[in-house]
């Protein structure tokens, strides 16, 4: 099983102007059927990661759902540093 944080970090870093400042963390969830992952990035990169009308964020979520992670739903949230 691939480390979900590392995979998402590998997808997100090339999209940012300052890739070293991007942090991806898996957080505990109250729902055992859900994996919550936060992407922390500078504000100027955050808008690039979310995209217009959330298209880029939705694309990242779709790619992450393709990973083998059991029957859990992956919930990705974006926050500014």
N, C-alpha and C positions, 0 to 999 in steps of 0.2 A: 504494500500500500504506500503510495507516494505521500510525502509530507505536504499537506494542503497549503500550509503557509509558504513553503519554499516555491511551490508551483505558482501560486498567485503572485508572489514577489517577482518571480521570473517573467511573468506576463506584464506586470505593472511598471517595473523599473525602466524598460526601454522607452516608455511613453512619456517619461518625466524629464524635465530639463536638469533637475538635480536628483539623480537616482540614488545617491548615497543617503539622502535625508528621508527616503520612504521607509516606513515601518509597517509590517503586517503582523498582527497578533490574533490568535484564536482566543476567544473569551468564553467563559462558561455560560451555558444557556439553561433556562428553567425547563425548557422542553427537551426531553431526551432524544427526540427525533430530529433535532436541529443542531447545526454547527454554525456558530456566529463568528465571523471573521471581520476585524476592523482593519481598514487601510488608512494609515495616517500619512499625510503628505502636505507639503507647503500649499498655501492657498492658490497660487498661480498654477501649480500642477494639478490640484484637485479638480479644477474646472475642466482640465484636459482629460482627466480620468473618468469623470462623469459624462462628459460630452453633451452635445445639444439634445435636449429633451431626454437625457439619460440613456442615450443609445449605446455609448461605450460601456457604461456601467452594466447595462443589461447584457451586452455581449460577453463581458467578463463573467457575469453570473452564469450564463448559459455554458460557457466553456468549463467552468468549475464544476457544474452539475454532471459533466461527462466523466469526471474522475471516479474511480472505484472507492466509494465511501459508505457502502451499505445502503440502507434505505433512508438515510438522513438527508434533510434539505439543507443546502448551504445558503446562508444568509450573509451577504457582504454589505458592510456599511462603510461609508467614507467620512473621514473627519479631517479637519485642517489642523496643522501643527501650530 
